[in-house]
């Protein structure tokens, strides 16, 4: 019985570990790109919209479609928007970090 419980625990742990195969930074960058698209749309900056869309798709293409849970993306967008509301220079810094370091 102990062996069965041990195997069950190990199997459950492995299944849970497979559920999240991306870093929090990747999720943050996907949300940053989404928030940036909204910002550049308001400015009608089509070149920047295309750039962040392409970068977002490149990052997402590392995984199967739907790998990043939309609710997690939405939550991260909300958190970033709050930070950006408090500190206007926040978005350019995090966007630059994503462009340079997360691929």
MODELLER restraints for C-alpha pairs under 7 A, 6 or more apart:
rsr = mdl.restraints
at = mdl.atoms
rsr.add(forms.Gaussian(group=physical.xy_distance, feature=features.Distance(at['CA:26:A'], at['CA:102:A']), mean=6.63, stdev=0.5))
rsr.add(forms.Gaussian(group=physical.xy_distance, feature=features.Distance(at['CA:27:A'], at['CA:73:A']), mean=6.53, stdev=0.5))
rsr.add(forms.Gaussian(group=physical.xy_distance, feature=features.Distance(at['CA:28:A'], at['CA:76:A']), mean=6.36, stdev=0.5))
rsr.add(forms.Gaussian(group=physical.xy_distance, feature=features.Distance(at['CA:29:A'], at['CA:98:A']), mean=5.58, stdev=0.5))
rsr.add(forms.Gaussian(group=physical.xy_distance, feature=features.Distance(at['CA:30:A'], at['CA:56:A']), mean=5.66, stdev=0.5))
rsr.add(forms.Gaussian(group=physical.xy_distance, feature=features.Distance(at['CA:31:A'], at['CA:73:A']), mean=5.65, stdev=0.5))
rsr.add(forms.Gaussian(group=physical.xy_distance, feature=features.Distance(at['CA:31:A'], at['CA:76:A']), mean=5.98, stdev=0.5))
rsr.add(forms.Gaussian(group=physical.xy_distance, feature=features.Distance(at['CA:31:A'], at['CA:77:A']), mean=4.99, stdev=0.5))
rsr.add(forms.Gaussian(group=physical.xy_distance, feature=features.Distance(at['CA:32:A'], at['CA:77:A']), mean=6.83, stdev=0.5))
rsr.add(forms.Gaussian(group=physical.xy_distance, feature=features.Distance(at['CA:32:A'], at['CA:95:A']), mean=6.34, stdev=0.5))
rsr.add(forms.Gaussian(group=physical.xy_distance, feature=features.Distance(at['CA:33:A'], at['CA:52:A']), mean=5.45, stdev=0.5))
rsr.add(forms.Gaussian(group=physical.xy_distance, feature=features.Distance(at['CA:33:A'], at['CA:53:A']), mean=6.90, stdev=0.5))
rsr.add(forms.Gaussian(group=physical.xy_distance, feature=features.Distance(at['CA:33:A'], at['CA:56:A']), mean=6.02, stdev=0.5))
rsr.add(forms.Gaussian(group=physical.xy_distance, feature=features.Distance(at['CA:35:A'], at['CA:77:A']), mean=6.50, stdev=0.5))
rsr.add(forms.Gaussian(group=physical.xy_distance, feature=features.Distance(at['CA:37:A'], at['CA:49:A']), mean=5.23, stdev=0.5))
rsr.add(forms.Gaussian(group=physical.xy_distance, feature=features.Distance(at['CA:37:A'], at['CA:52:A']), mean=6.61, stdev=0.5))
rsr.add(forms.Gaussian(group=physical.xy_distance, feature=features.Distance(at['CA:40:A'], at['CA:48:A']), mean=6.45, stdev=0.5))
rsr.add(forms.Gaussian(group=physical.xy_distance, feature=features.Distance(at['CA:40:A'], at['CA:49:A']), mean=5.84, stdev=0.5))
rsr.add(forms.Gaussian(group=physical.xy_distance, feature=features.Distance(at['CA:41:A'], at['CA:49:A']), mean=6.82, stdev=0.5))
rsr.add(forms.Gaussian(group=physical.xy_distance, feature=features.Distance(at['CA:59:A'], at['CA:103:A']), mean=5.65, stdev=0.5))
rsr.add(forms.Gaussian(group=physical.xy_distance, feature=features.Distance(at['CA:84:A'], at['CA:90:A']), mean=5.42, stdev=0.5))
rsr.add(forms.Gaussian(group=physical.xy_distance, feature=features.Distance(at['CA:84:A'], at['CA:91:A']), mean=6.04, stdev=0.5))
